[in-house]
Amino acid sequence: MLARSYDLHGMRVVELAVDGGPLRNDRDAVDVIAAASARHPEIIVIPAERLADDFFRLRTGVAGQVIQKFLTYRLRIVVVGDISKHLQEGSALRDFIYECNSGSHVWFVSGLEELGQRLRRETNRSLPGDWQS
């Protein structure tokens, strides 16, 4: 279920394996949280392939249930991978992802390199001005 854990720009990250079962509901999210808890994560990286299709159909409510469960446990989540096929289904999902990516708790990124860049920018913004030289 868990692929690996590591520190990235001062954040403890737990990455899910691509080949695990799909996250279909909030119960699956709790299972992930329980499995990851021993590693004390701040961020859970979820491969897009691990999310059930209903996650991307916002009217089902699955995305809200899953995301809320992670946020309840004070975990940030990052969905990594190609979601372009889901984005073709309508503008609601595009708007949702835009809003998520505008915040700091839920991100959709194309790869781990993009995650690293976002965390680096976030870390640089949080440093006092005279430390950034």
C-alpha positions in Angstrom: 0.0 0.0 0.0 2.8 2.5 0.9 5.6 2.9 -1.5 8.0 5.0 0.6 8.4 7.9 3.0 10.9 10.7 2.8 11.5 14.3 3.7 11.0 16.9 1.0 11.8 20.6 1.8 11.2 20.1 5.4 7.9 18.1 5.1 7.5 14.4 5.9 6.0 12.7 2.8 4.4 9.3 2.5 3.9 8.1 -1.0 1.3 5.5 -1.9 2.3 2.7 -4.2 0.8 2.8 -7.7 -0.3 -0.8 -7.6 -2.5 -0.7 -4.5 -6.3 -0.9 -4.4 -8.3 2.2 -5.4 -9.5 4.8 -2.9 -13.2 4.6 -3.4 -14.6 6.3 -0.2 -13.7 7.8 3.2 -13.2 4.3 4.7 -10.4 3.6 2.2 -8.9 7.0 3.2 -8.9 6.0 6.8 -7.1 2.8 5.9 -4.4 4.8 4.2 -4.1 7.2 7.1 -3.8 4.3 9.6 -1.1 2.6 7.5 0.8 5.8 7.1 0.5 7.0 10.7 3.6 5.2 12.0 5.7 7.3 9.6 4.2 10.6 10.9 3.4 12.2 7.5 2.5 15.7 6.8 1.8 15.0 3.2 0.2 11.9 1.6 1.1 11.5 -2.1 -1.6 9.6 -4.0 -1.0 8.4 -7.5 -3.9 9.4 -9.7 -4.3 5.8 -10.8 -5.3 4.9 -7.2 -8.4 7.1 -7.2 -11.6 5.5 -8.3 -13.3 7.1 -11.3 -16.1 8.4 -9.0 -13.5 10.6 -7.2 -13.3 12.6 -10.4 -17.1 12.8 -10.8 -17.7 15.5 -8.3 -21.5 14.9 -8.2 -20.8 11.6 -6.4 -19.3 13.3 -3.4 -16.4 10.9 -3.2 -13.8 13.5 -3.7 -15.2 15.6 -0.9 -15.5 12.6 1.5 -11.9 11.4 0.8 -10.3 14.8 1.0 -12.2 15.7 4.1 -11.0 12.6 5.9 -7.3 13.5 5.2 -7.9 17.1 6.3 -9.6 16.0 9.5 -6.4 14.2 10.4 -4.4 17.3 9.5 -2.8 15.7 6.5 -2.2 17.5 3.2 -2.8 15.4 0.1 -1.2 15.6 -3.3 -2.6 13.7 -6.3 0.2 12.9 -8.7 -0.2 11.9 -12.3 -2.1 12.4 -15.5 -5.8 13.2 -15.0 -6.4 14.7 -18.4 -9.0 12.1 -19.4 -11.1 13.1 -16.4 -10.7 16.8 -17.2 -12.4 16.3 -20.6 -15.6 15.4 -18.9 -16.5 19.0 -17.9 -15.5 22.3 -16.4 -16.6 21.5 -12.8 -13.6 19.3 -12.2 -11.2 21.8 -13.8 -12.6 24.5 -11.5 -12.3 22.2 -8.5 -8.7 21.4 -9.2 -7.9 25.1 -9.8 -9.3 25.9 -6.4 -7.4 23.1 -4.7 -4.1 24.1 -6.4 -4.7 27.7 -5.2 -4.6 26.6 -1.6 -2.0 24.7 0.4 -3.8 21.5 1.6 -4.8 19.7 -1.6 -2.8 19.8 -4.8 -3.0 18.0 -8.1 0.4 17.9 -9.8 1.8 16.1 -12.9 4.8 14.6 -11.1 7.0 14.5 -8.0 9.3 17.2 -9.5 6.3 19.6 -9.6 5.5 18.8 -6.0 9.2 19.5 -5.0 9.0 22.9 -6.8 5.8 23.9 -5.1 7.1 22.9 -1.7 10.4 24.8 -2.3 8.4 27.9 -3.2 6.2 27.5 -0.2 9.3 27.1 2.1 11.0 30.2 0.6 7.8 32.3 1.2 7.7 31.3 4.8 11.3 32.4 5.6 11.8 35.8 7.1 13.0 38.3 4.4 16.5 38.6 5.7 17.1 34.8 5.6 16.4 34.6 1.9 19.7 36.0 0.6 
